[in-house]
Amino acid sequence: MKDIKTLCSDDRYAIAERIVNLRKESGYKSKDIAQQMEISASAYSDIECANTKLSLDNLYKLCQIFDVSADYIIFGETEDAYISEIRAIFRKQRPGMVKKIVTGLKAMFG
């Protein structure tokens, strides 16, 4: 996964493109999203055009509106990518170790 400290302007354009795609897929107009985020239409336009950095507050709001993770908006990654990564890690482990890891995770997360 890319270190968040290394985000560059190209990343901002990719983030903006994902936000535009999410909005279009959901059938919303820009002004609808701006209203839900409680920001001006021009401020939302700046987000979609990558003219401004996406604040954490606005990132959170977009995640709530589109029901996606911040990882998806920032990096384009979905939970499926993490599941594949976890499976690859488990495939390299002995069965006894996998059982210990799963037991530990259950204890941590209930």
C-alpha positions, 0 to 999 in steps of 0.5 A: 500500500502506498504511504499516505505521505507520498501522495502527489498531484497525480494521486489528487487527480485519481482521487477526484476521478474516483469521486466523480465516478462514485457520484455518477454511479449513485445518480447524484448531481454535484449540487446534491453531494455539496448539499449533503456535505454542507459545503458550497457547490463551488467547493465541491467542484474544486474537490472533483476537479482536484483544485483543492486537497481533500480534507479529512472531514470531507473525506469522511463525509464522502465515505458516508455518502457513497458507503465506501472506505477511505482506502477506496477513495484515496488508493482505489483499493477495496476490501477484496484486495485486502482479503486476497492479501490475507489469503496469500499470507495464510497460504504460506503458514502452517495450519497450526499457525493459522489457527493461532492467528485466527484465535488471536484475532477473535480474542481481539475483535470478539 
